[in-house]
Amino acid sequence: MSIKNIFSIVLAVLLTIIIMQNTDTVKFNILFWDTEISKVAMLGAIAVIAFILGVLVGRPKNKKYDIEQYHDSLHENDKTDTLSDEDRDYIS
């Protein structure tokens, strides 16, 4: 088992213990909205939202590259032949 799996299991167990210890109902004031909701529901919802945000932020970015455009830009920047016709006549 990898460290990542062990850490995930321990975190899930701790989160479950913390959520299950807070079963009483509390009053929440969110801007102009007052409601009574259990701590279990609120902590669970916050845990799910945090997990979803973590997955969205932590996923790798898939960048699509245009190979033709890359090769064209290489040829445009390849200026090894910078002599003018006048310079070539002078050298030869």
N, C-alpha and C positions, 0 to 999 in steps of 0.2 A: 504494500500500500504506500502511495506517495504521501509526502508531507501535505500537499494540497488537499488530498482526500481526507486525511486525518483532521486537518484544520477545519474543513467544511463540516465534518461530522460533529466536532466539538462545538463549533459555532452554532450549528442547528440545535444541539442539545441544550446549550446555554440559553439560546433564544426561546426555546420551548419552555424551559423552567421559569425564565423571567416573565414570559407572557402568562403562564398559568398561575403564577403567584398574584397577579394583578387582575382579579375578576370583579372587583367592585365597580359601581357605576359612578362616573364623575361628570361634572358639567363643563363643557367646552365652549369657549367664546371664540368664534372665528369671524373677525371683522364685525359685521352686524348680525351674525347668526349665532343664536344660543341653542345648544342641544345637550341632552344627556345621553351619553353613550358609554358602554363598558370599556374599561381599559384594554381588555382582551381584543376587542374589535379594532380599537384605534392602534394598538401596538402591532397587531397582525397586518393591518392595512399599510402602516408605515414600513414594516419589514418587507412586504411584497413590493411596494413602490421602490424602496431602496434596492431591492434585488434587480428589478427591471431596469432601473437607471444604471446600476453597475454593469449589467450585461450589455446595455446599449453603448455605454462609454468605453467599456473594455474590449469590445470586439475589434478585430483587425479591419483596417480599411482596405477595400478592394479597389485599386486604381487600375483603370484600363488605359493602356498605352497604345498609341497609334504608331505602329512600326514604320510605316511609310513616311509619316511626318518626321519621325526621329531621323531616318536616313537622309531625308531631304535637308533637314537642318544641319546635319553633319557636312553635307556637300556644300551648303551655302557658306558655312564657316571655314571651309578648307580653302584658305587663300595662300597656298604655297607659291603660286605663280603670280607675283605682284609686279613684275616688270612690265613697263609699257613697251610699245613697239619701238619707240625712239631709243629707249635704254638698250633694247636688244641690238639695234643697229649700231649703237656706239660700242657695245662690248665686242661684237663680231667684226 
